[in-house]
Amino acid sequence: MVECREAKGLSQKELAKLLNTSYSVVGKYERDEMQPSIEAARKIAKLVGTTVGYLLGETEQENILKDPDMLKRLNEIEKMEKEDKNHILYTIDGLIRSVKLRNIAAL
C-alpha cells in the first residue's frame, strides 16, 4: 500500500483525510497492525490506484485489472454461455497474437 500511496503523491495524512480517518490508522494499515474494513479497503484501492487483492496480498501485481472498463468487460464475458465465452476468448487470443506478431515485425 505504501508504494501505491507514494506513487500517487499522497502522504499518510492526506490519505487519512480522504478516508475520513487519522493518519495513525493509515500507518497501522501499512504496517499490517490493523486490517481495514472491506469498504475502507475498496476506497483505499480506488484512491491509490490499485486493487483490493493487491492491498490484501493476494497478488504481487498492483495494477492487475484495475481498469474498471476492462473489468466490466471481463465480468460480462464471465456471465455468458460457455460456447459464447469460448468464441469471444478465441477471438481475443487471435487479436493478441496478431498484435504481438506485428510488434515483433516492427523490431
Secondary structure, DSSP 4 states (H G I P E B T S, - for coil): -HHHHHHTT--HHHHHHHHTS-HHHHHHHHTTSSPPPHHHHHHHHHHHTS-HHHHTTS-S-TTTT--HHHHHHHHHHHTS-HHHHHHHHHHHHHHHHHHHHHHHHH-
